[in-house]
C-alpha cells in the first residue's frame, strides 16, 4: 500500500485530529490544574505536561499538513467533557492537590486510551514514529499522575 496517496492520508485524519484535540484538551486541563494546585512542585509538573501536550498537538498538526490534510486547530469543548478535564474547571479555587491530581488522572486515562487506539492503525511511517514517541511520553505522564493520586502527599512523588 502506498502511504503517500492523499486518499490513504485522509483515512487517518479523523483519528489524528482526535489526538490533536486530546492533546489540546490536556494542555488546557494541565494548565488549569497547575493554576489550582497548592504545591509548587505539582504546579511545575503540570505546567510541564501542559507545554508537552501543546508541543504534541503542534507536531501532529504539522505532520497532517505535510501529508496534505487539514488539521484541527482547537480542542473541542464538548470533547473535553469526555476527556476528563472539565471537572477541574468547576472545582473550587482552593481545591486540594489530591482532588486536582485525581481529575488529571481521569484526563490521562482518556489520553492513554486515545493513543493506544491510534497505535493499532497502519499509519504511514513518519506519522507512526511521532505517535509512538508521543504515546510513550503520555504513558509515562499517566503513570506519574496515577502514582501521585495514590500517594498521601502528591507533591512528594515528583522527582
Secondary structure, DSSP 8 states (H G I E B T S, - for coil): --TTSHHHHHHHHHHHHHHHHHHHHHHHHHHHHHHH-SSHHHHHHHHHHHHHHHHHHHHHHHHHHHTT-----S--HHHHHHTT-HHHHTS-TT--HHHHHHHHHHHHHHHHHHHHHHHTS---HHHHHHHHHHHHHHHHHHHHHHHHHTSSSGGGG--
